[in-house]
Amino acid sequence: MPEDHYFTAVPASDGERRTLHVVLAGRELEVETAGGVFSPDHVDLGTRVLLRSVPEPPATGDLVDLGCGWGPVALTMALLSPAARVWAVDVNERALDLVRRNARRLGVDNVTAVAPQDVPPALRPTALWSNPPIRVGKAALHELLGTWLARLTPDGEAHLVVQRNLGADSLHAWLHDGLGCPVERVASAKGFRVLRVGRPASAE
Ligand SMILES: C[S@@+](CC[C@H](N)C(=O)[O-])C[C@H]1O[C@@H](n2cnc3c(N)ncnc32)[C@H](O)[C@@H]1O
């Protein structure tokens, strides 16, 4: 499905939603997905590589899943850190609705699913995990990451998964040389790289 559908989808009707059996945070769970969101039939391979490579999320504070889709990353953070506040952010209303439904279904009460413009401006995440929307194009991706990485707390960390064939290494170079962030490749598997990224030196 072309990525522009992600930006226009309205919440899925009862008939459009389907259940999916997944393993998140080491637990076998049933979640709801629907067409019109990213990877509705399984947990995406890149997302699985990310979730295998990240450290335990901070136990408290604000944690962000940037580009949450139906929620595999945000739900994992929330299950692992029940005392933290998890912000699941996406431009796709259908995805946000599915995250809310999935959080309710799993009895998780610490996820807030919001559009980017509804994120409190003062939010300063200690951790940001993302399978970012590479297909929005380089300029939009750089703007998105520049905005979000500058919001990290001084010792906050982002973990980003990017497909090697979709420019992981040039993104790594831009994050370091262009944005001035500390960056380390912490995993490379199945054609994906996972980058650990700190706040840009220029951030207040
Ligand atoms: C590669 S998908 C990852 C989805 C989900 N995290 C997963 O692992 O299945 C990227 C997501 O970013 C979302 N997205 C696109 N532009 C965005 C933006 N400006 N801000 C936040 N999310 C955005 C897309 O709608 C899509 O759901």
PDBQT file of the ligand as one rigid body, heavy atoms in Angstrom, charges set to zero:
ROOT
HETATM    1  C1  LIG A 301       7.655   2.468   9.105  1.00  0.00    +0.000 C 
HETATM    2  S1  LIG A 301       6.073   2.857   9.824  1.00  0.00    +0.000 S 
HETATM    3  C2  LIG A 301       6.289   2.162  11.478  1.00  0.00    +0.000 C 
HETATM    4  C3  LIG A 301       4.961   1.857  12.176  1.00  0.00    +0.000 C 
HETATM    5  C4  LIG A 301       5.066   1.109  13.499  1.00  0.00    +0.000 C 
HETATM    6  N1  LIG A 301       5.953   1.792  14.442  1.00  0.00    +0.000 N 
HETATM    7  C5  LIG A 301       5.535  -0.307  13.291  1.00  0.00    +0.000 C 
HETATM    8  O1  LIG A 301       6.657  -0.593  13.681  1.00  0.00    +0.000 OA
HETATM    9  O2  LIG A 301       4.766  -1.136  12.780  1.00  0.00    +0.000 OA
HETATM   10  C6  LIG A 301       6.228   4.618  10.043  1.00  0.00    +0.000 C 
HETATM   11  C7  LIG A 301       5.011   5.338  10.587  1.00  0.00    +0.000 C 
HETATM   12  O3  LIG A 301       5.296   6.743  10.644  1.00  0.00    +0.000 OA
HETATM   13  C8  LIG A 301       4.101   7.440  10.421  1.00  0.00    +0.000 C 
HETATM   14  N2  LIG A 301       4.413   8.844  10.065  1.00  0.00    +0.000 N 
HETATM   15  C9  LIG A 301       4.590   9.406   8.841  1.00  0.00    +0.000 A 
HETATM   16  N3  LIG A 301       4.872  10.714   8.968  1.00  0.00    +0.000 NA
HETATM   17  C10 LIG A 301       4.883  10.995  10.293  1.00  0.00    +0.000 A 
HETATM   18  C11 LIG A 301       5.087  12.187  11.042  1.00  0.00    +0.000 A 
HETATM   19  N4  LIG A 301       5.348  13.351  10.463  1.00  0.00    +0.000 N 
HETATM   20  N5  LIG A 301       5.002  12.120  12.388  1.00  0.00    +0.000 NA
HETATM   21  C12 LIG A 301       4.732  10.944  12.994  1.00  0.00    +0.000 A 
HETATM   22  N6  LIG A 301       4.506   9.780  12.326  1.00  0.00    +0.000 NA
HETATM   23  C13 LIG A 301       4.582   9.809  10.992  1.00  0.00    +0.000 A 
HETATM   24  C14 LIG A 301       3.391   6.634   9.342  1.00  0.00    +0.000 C 
HETATM   25  O4  LIG A 301       2.002   6.915   9.335  1.00  0.00    +0.000 OA
HETATM   26  C15 LIG A 301       3.724   5.199   9.794  1.00  0.00    +0.000 C 
HETATM   27  O5  LIG A 301       2.722   4.686  10.642  1.00  0.00    +0.000 OA
ENDROOT
TORSDOF 0
